[in-house]
């Protein structure tokens, strides 16, 4: 059980944890599913740190809290192996390579993003990313919408988001509705809801760095369901709210996250740099990942709560369904910016077909789409 994992005496060294997750952070392309597969192969099969059943229970537990599940699994595995120092080492070392790569790409993007070569690359990868996200919606829907009321909830959330309702409000409302449907009073979770609601609107006053920190902290607290739901929040806060991003720039940020190793949430590093240079990148990265470091040690009580209380399980199911609705809604908005002609539509369809058959192929898809875009611009 999770209790046993959290209380078991650590059996490894911090250095060992740091080195393993530093390497995983460098080679973990392909999104959360690929990350988890790599961790299983390295830690269960090769190093035998734990049994497979325990590994799977730990991953399932990570899906009960907001934030990037694969990164939280790295934090959890580090905690199990080497205690609190292992928790920090596992999470930081898994995040660090992607963060540094994102910083380099953000620097290049801010200087050369409007060059003819860059425009050709972005033309292709925007369309490919749209296909990848459509696949993610279908894949997540199979796992998250196990009952038709959850599907109806996801559809309602998508419609309300397109009408302009704040996504944090929709996530919390989705959880409350599903929890109420369990016919149990949901009073014990008021603290969590109050936290999310209190962060629902960024602090627009004050310095730009403070706004960056508070907004990305909110995203780390409220992003249930998948790394892809992050894009709905980014669209609301930075495209519609602050007007710091265009829809094309948001797609570019998503594409960079797909084509680089490590957590999808390091998109925050890329955007933070665009907003306020290196300080903005560091603050955005810190803010979005801090909730995971705080919540992972609490997973034992959270798992017990969802196992024993119908309202708690209902809240998690409803929040995840709402998150899927947000992903679907923002995808329709991004599609208008990505699909500009028949060729981009074809690239999106091909990307969807390829990743449907080979789910770990997203980095290759993005690279191929970039090449197609460059060729198109060279010939036109």
Secondary structure as a PSIPRED ss2 file (coil, helix, strand):
# PSIPRED VFORMAT (PSIPRED V4.0)

   1 X C   1.000  0.000  0.000
   2 X H   0.000  1.000  0.000
   3 X H   0.000  1.000  0.000
   4 X H   0.000  1.000  0.000
   5 X H   0.000  1.000  0.000
   6 X H   0.000  1.000  0.000
   7 X H   0.000  1.000  0.000
   8 X C   1.000  0.000  0.000
   9 X C   1.000  0.000  0.000
  10 X C   1.000  0.000  0.000
  11 X C   1.000  0.000  0.000
  12 X C   1.000  0.000  0.000
  13 X C   1.000  0.000  0.000
  14 X H   0.000  1.000  0.000
  15 X H   0.000  1.000  0.000
  16 X H   0.000  1.000  0.000
  17 X H   0.000  1.000  0.000
  18 X H   0.000  1.000  0.000
  19 X H   0.000  1.000  0.000
  20 X H   0.000  1.000  0.000
  21 X H   0.000  1.000  0.000
  22 X H   0.000  1.000  0.000
  23 X H   0.000  1.000  0.000
  24 X H   0.000  1.000  0.000
  25 X H   0.000  1.000  0.000
  26 X H   0.000  1.000  0.000
  27 X H   0.000  1.000  0.000
  28 X C   1.000  0.000  0.000
  29 X C   1.000  0.000  0.000
  30 X C   1.000  0.000  0.000
  31 X C   1.000  0.000  0.000
  32 X H   0.000  1.000  0.000
  33 X H   0.000  1.000  0.000
  34 X H   0.000  1.000  0.000
  35 X H   0.000  1.000  0.000
  36 X H   0.000  1.000  0.000
  37 X H   0.000  1.000  0.000
  38 X H   0.000  1.000  0.000
  39 X H   0.000  1.000  0.000
  40 X H   0.000  1.000  0.000
  41 X H   0.000  1.000  0.000
  42 X H   0.000  1.000  0.000
  43 X H   0.000  1.000  0.000
  44 X H   0.000  1.000  0.000
  45 X H   0.000  1.000  0.000
  46 X H   0.000  1.000  0.000
  47 X C   1.000  0.000  0.000
  48 X C   1.000  0.000  0.000
  49 X C   1.000  0.000  0.000
  50 X C   1.000  0.000  0.000
  51 X C   1.000  0.000  0.000
  52 X H   0.000  1.000  0.000
  53 X H   0.000  1.000  0.000
  54 X H   0.000  1.000  0.000
  55 X H   0.000  1.000  0.000
  56 X H   0.000  1.000  0.000
  57 X H   0.000  1.000  0.000
  58 X H   0.000  1.000  0.000
  59 X H   0.000  1.000  0.000
  60 X H   0.000  1.000  0.000
  61 X H   0.000  1.000  0.000
  62 X H   0.000  1.000  0.000
  63 X C   1.000  0.000  0.000
  64 X C   1.000  0.000  0.000
  65 X C   1.000  0.000  0.000
  66 X C   1.000  0.000  0.000
  67 X C   1.000  0.000  0.000
  68 X C   1.000  0.000  0.000
  69 X H   0.000  1.000  0.000
  70 X H   0.000  1.000  0.000
  71 X H   0.000  1.000  0.000
  72 X H   0.000  1.000  0.000
  73 X H   0.000  1.000  0.000
  74 X H   0.000  1.000  0.000
  75 X H   0.000  1.000  0.000
  76 X H   0.000  1.000  0.000
  77 X H   0.000  1.000  0.000
  78 X H   0.000  1.000  0.000
  79 X H   0.000  1.000  0.000
  80 X H   0.000  1.000  0.000
  81 X H   0.000  1.000  0.000
  82 X H   0.000  1.000  0.000
  83 X H   0.000  1.000  0.000
  84 X H   0.000  1.000  0.000
  85 X H   0.000  1.000  0.000
  86 X H   0.000  1.000  0.000
  87 X H   0.000  1.000  0.000
  88 X H   0.000  1.000  0.000
  89 X H   0.000  1.000  0.000
  90 X H   0.000  1.000  0.000
  91 X H   0.000  1.000  0.000
  92 X H   0.000  1.000  0.000
  93 X H   0.000  1.000  0.000
  94 X H   0.000  1.000  0.000
  95 X H   0.000  1.000  0.000
  96 X H   0.000  1.000  0.000
  97 X H   0.000  1.000  0.000
  98 X H   0.000  1.000  0.000
  99 X H   0.000  1.000  0.000
 100 X H   0.000  1.000  0.000
 101 X H   0.000  1.000  0.000
 102 X H   0.000  1.000  0.000
 103 X H   0.000  1.000  0.000
 104 X H   0.000  1.000  0.000
 105 X H   0.000  1.000  0.000
 106 X H   0.000  1.000  0.000
 107 X H   0.000  1.000  0.000
 108 X H   0.000  1.000  0.000
 109 X H   0.000  1.000  0.000
 110 X H   0.000  1.000  0.000
 111 X H   0.000  1.000  0.000
 112 X H   0.000  1.000  0.000
 113 X C   1.000  0.000  0.000
 114 X C   1.000  0.000  0.000
 115 X C   1.000  0.000  0.000
 116 X H   0.000  1.000  0.000
 117 X H   0.000  1.000  0.000
 118 X H   0.000  1.000  0.000
 119 X H   0.000  1.000  0.000
 120 X H   0.000  1.000  0.000
 121 X H   0.000  1.000  0.000
 122 X H   0.000  1.000  0.000
 123 X H   0.000  1.000  0.000
 124 X H   0.000  1.000  0.000
 125 X H   0.000  1.000  0.000
 126 X H   0.000  1.000  0.000
 127 X H   0.000  1.000  0.000
 128 X H   0.000  1.000  0.000
 129 X H   0.000  1.000  0.000
 130 X H   0.000  1.000  0.000
 131 X H   0.000  1.000  0.000
 132 X H   0.000  1.000  0.000
 133 X H   0.000  1.000  0.000
 134 X H   0.000  1.000  0.000
 135 X H   0.000  1.000  0.000
 136 X H   0.000  1.000  0.000
 137 X H   0.000  1.000  0.000
 138 X H   0.000  1.000  0.000
 139 X H   0.000  1.000  0.000
 140 X H   0.000  1.000  0.000
 141 X H   0.000  1.000  0.000
 142 X H   0.000  1.000  0.000
 143 X H   0.000  1.000  0.000
 144 X H   0.000  1.000  0.000
 145 X C   1.000  0.000  0.000
 146 X C   1.000  0.000  0.000
 147 X C   1.000  0.000  0.000
 148 X H   0.000  1.000  0.000
 149 X H   0.000  1.000  0.000
 150 X H   0.000  1.000  0.000
 151 X H   0.000  1.000  0.000
 152 X H   0.000  1.000  0.000
 153 X H   0.000  1.000  0.000
 154 X H   0.000  1.000  0.000
 155 X H   0.000  1.000  0.000
 156 X H   0.000  1.000  0.000
 157 X H   0.000  1.000  0.000
 158 X H   0.000  1.000  0.000
 159 X H   0.000  1.000  0.000
 160 X H   0.000  1.000  0.000
 161 X H   0.000  1.000  0.000
 162 X H   0.000  1.000  0.000
 163 X C   1.000  0.000  0.000
 164 X C   1.000  0.000  0.000
 165 X C   1.000  0.000  0.000
 166 X C   1.000  0.000  0.000
 167 X H   0.000  1.000  0.000
 168 X H   0.000  1.000  0.000
 169 X H   0.000  1.000  0.000
 170 X H   0.000  1.000  0.000
 171 X H   0.000  1.000  0.000
 172 X H   0.000  1.000  0.000
 173 X H   0.000  1.000  0.000
 174 X H   0.000  1.000  0.000
 175 X H   0.000  1.000  0.000
 176 X H   0.000  1.000  0.000
 177 X H   0.000  1.000  0.000
 178 X H   0.000  1.000  0.000
 179 X H   0.000  1.000  0.000
 180 X H   0.000  1.000  0.000
 181 X C   1.000  0.000  0.000
 182 X C   1.000  0.000  0.000
 183 X C   1.000  0.000  0.000
 184 X C   1.000  0.000  0.000
 185 X C   1.000  0.000  0.000
 186 X C   1.000  0.000  0.000
 187 X H   0.000  1.000  0.000
 188 X H   0.000  1.000  0.000
 189 X H   0.000  1.000  0.000
 190 X H   0.000  1.000  0.000
 191 X H   0.000  1.000  0.000
 192 X H   0.000  1.000  0.000
 193 X H   0.000  1.000  0.000
 194 X H   0.000  1.000  0.000
 195 X H   0.000  1.000  0.000
 196 X H   0.000  1.000  0.000
 197 X H   0.000  1.000  0.000
 198 X H   0.000  1.000  0.000
 199 X C   1.000  0.000  0.000
 200 X C   1.000  0.000  0.000
 201 X C   1.000  0.000  0.000
 202 X C   1.000  0.000  0.000
 203 X C   1.000  0.000  0.000
 204 X C   1.000  0.000  0.000
 205 X C   1.000  0.000  0.000
 206 X C   1.000  0.000  0.000
 207 X C   1.000  0.000  0.000
 208 X H   0.000  1.000  0.000
 209 X H   0.000  1.000  0.000
 210 X H   0.000  1.000  0.000
 211 X H   0.000  1.000  0.000
 212 X H   0.000  1.000  0.000
 213 X H   0.000  1.000  0.000
 214 X H   0.000  1.000  0.000
 215 X H   0.000  1.000  0.000
 216 X H   0.000  1.000  0.000
 217 X H   0.000  1.000  0.000
 218 X H   0.000  1.000  0.000
 219 X H   0.000  1.000  0.000
 220 X H   0.000  1.000  0.000
 221 X H   0.000  1.000  0.000
 222 X H   0.000  1.000  0.000
 223 X C   1.000  0.000  0.000
 224 X C   1.000  0.000  0.000
 225 X C   1.000  0.000  0.000
 226 X C   1.000  0.000  0.000
 227 X H   0.000  1.000  0.000
 228 X H   0.000  1.000  0.000
 229 X H   0.000  1.000  0.000
 230 X H   0.000  1.000  0.000
 231 X H   0.000  1.000  0.000
 232 X H   0.000  1.000  0.000
 233 X H   0.000  1.000  0.000
 234 X H   0.000  1.000  0.000
 235 X H   0.000  1.000  0.000
 236 X H   0.000  1.000  0.000
 237 X H   0.000  1.000  0.000
 238 X H   0.000  1.000  0.000
 239 X H   0.000  1.000  0.000
 240 X H   0.000  1.000  0.000
 241 X H   0.000  1.000  0.000
 242 X C   1.000  0.000  0.000
 243 X C   1.000  0.000  0.000
 244 X C   1.000  0.000  0.000
 245 X C   1.000  0.000  0.000
 246 X C   1.000  0.000  0.000
 247 X H   0.000  1.000  0.000
 248 X H   0.000  1.000  0.000
 249 X H   0.000  1.000  0.000
 250 X H   0.000  1.000  0.000
 251 X H   0.000  1.000  0.000
 252 X H   0.000  1.000  0.000
 253 X H   0.000  1.000  0.000
 254 X H   0.000  1.000  0.000
 255 X H   0.000  1.000  0.000
 256 X H   0.000  1.000  0.000
 257 X H   0.000  1.000  0.000
 258 X H   0.000  1.000  0.000
 259 X H   0.000  1.000  0.000
 260 X C   1.000  0.000  0.000
 261 X C   1.000  0.000  0.000
 262 X C   1.000  0.000  0.000
 263 X C   1.000  0.000  0.000
 264 X H   0.000  1.000  0.000
 265 X H   0.000  1.000  0.000
 266 X H   0.000  1.000  0.000
 267 X H   0.000  1.000  0.000
 268 X H   0.000  1.000  0.000
 269 X H   0.000  1.000  0.000
 270 X H   0.000  1.000  0.000
 271 X H   0.000  1.000  0.000
 272 X H   0.000  1.000  0.000
 273 X H   0.000  1.000  0.000
 274 X H   0.000  1.000  0.000
 275 X H   0.000  1.000  0.000
 276 X H   0.000  1.000  0.000
 277 X H   0.000  1.000  0.000
 278 X H   0.000  1.000  0.000
 279 X H   0.000  1.000  0.000
 280 X H   0.000  1.000  0.000
 281 X H   0.000  1.000  0.000
 282 X H   0.000  1.000  0.000
 283 X H   0.000  1.000  0.000
 284 X H   0.000  1.000  0.000
 285 X H   0.000  1.000  0.000
 286 X H   0.000  1.000  0.000
 287 X H   0.000  1.000  0.000
 288 X H   0.000  1.000  0.000
 289 X H   0.000  1.000  0.000
 290 X H   0.000  1.000  0.000
 291 X H   0.000  1.000  0.000
 292 X H   0.000  1.000  0.000
 293 X H   0.000  1.000  0.000
 294 X H   0.000  1.000  0.000
 295 X H   0.000  1.000  0.000
 296 X H   0.000  1.000  0.000
 297 X C   1.000  0.000  0.000
 298 X C   1.000  0.000  0.000
 299 X H   0.000  1.000  0.000
 300 X H   0.000  1.000  0.000
 301 X H   0.000  1.000  0.000
 302 X H   0.000  1.000  0.000
 303 X H   0.000  1.000  0.000
 304 X H   0.000  1.000  0.000
 305 X H   0.000  1.000  0.000
 306 X H   0.000  1.000  0.000
 307 X H   0.000  1.000  0.000
 308 X H   0.000  1.000  0.000
 309 X C   1.000  0.000  0.000
 310 X H   0.000  1.000  0.000
 311 X H   0.000  1.000  0.000
 312 X H   0.000  1.000  0.000
 313 X H   0.000  1.000  0.000
 314 X H   0.000  1.000  0.000
 315 X H   0.000  1.000  0.000
 316 X H   0.000  1.000  0.000
 317 X H   0.000  1.000  0.000
 318 X H   0.000  1.000  0.000
 319 X H   0.000  1.000  0.000
 320 X H   0.000  1.000  0.000
 321 X H   0.000  1.000  0.000
 322 X H   0.000  1.000  0.000
 323 X H   0.000  1.000  0.000
 324 X H   0.000  1.000  0.000
 325 X H   0.000  1.000  0.000
 326 X H   0.000  1.000  0.000
 327 X H   0.000  1.000  0.000
 328 X H   0.000  1.000  0.000
 329 X H   0.000  1.000  0.000
 330 X H   0.000  1.000  0.000
 331 X H   0.000  1.000  0.000
 332 X H   0.000  1.000  0.000
 333 X H   0.000  1.000  0.000
 334 X H   0.000  1.000  0.000
 335 X H   0.000  1.000  0.000
 336 X H   0.000  1.000  0.000
 337 X H   0.000  1.000  0.000
 338 X H   0.000  1.000  0.000
 339 X C   1.000  0.000  0.000
 340 X C   1.000  0.000  0.000
 341 X C   1.000  0.000  0.000
 342 X H   0.000  1.000  0.000
 343 X H   0.000  1.000  0.000
 344 X H   0.000  1.000  0.000
 345 X H   0.000  1.000  0.000
 346 X H   0.000  1.000  0.000
 347 X H   0.000  1.000  0.000
 348 X H   0.000  1.000  0.000
 349 X H   0.000  1.000  0.000
 350 X H   0.000  1.000  0.000
 351 X H   0.000  1.000  0.000
 352 X H   0.000  1.000  0.000
 353 X H   0.000  1.000  0.000
 354 X H   0.000  1.000  0.000
 355 X H   0.000  1.000  0.000
 356 X H   0.000  1.000  0.000
 357 X H   0.000  1.000  0.000
 358 X C   1.000  0.000  0.000
 359 X C   1.000  0.000  0.000
 360 X C   1.000  0.000  0.000
 361 X C   1.000  0.000  0.000
 362 X H   0.000  1.000  0.000
 363 X H   0.000  1.000  0.000
 364 X H   0.000  1.000  0.000
 365 X H   0.000  1.000  0.000
 366 X H   0.000  1.000  0.000
 367 X H   0.000  1.000  0.000
 368 X H   0.000  1.000  0.000
 369 X H   0.000  1.000  0.000
 370 X H   0.000  1.000  0.000
 371 X H   0.000  1.000  0.000
 372 X H   0.000  1.000  0.000
 373 X H   0.000  1.000  0.000
 374 X H   0.000  1.000  0.000
 375 X H   0.000  1.000  0.000
 376 X H   0.000  1.000  0.000
 377 X H   0.000  1.000  0.000
 378 X H   0.000  1.000  0.000
 379 X H   0.000  1.000  0.000
 380 X C   1.000  0.000  0.000
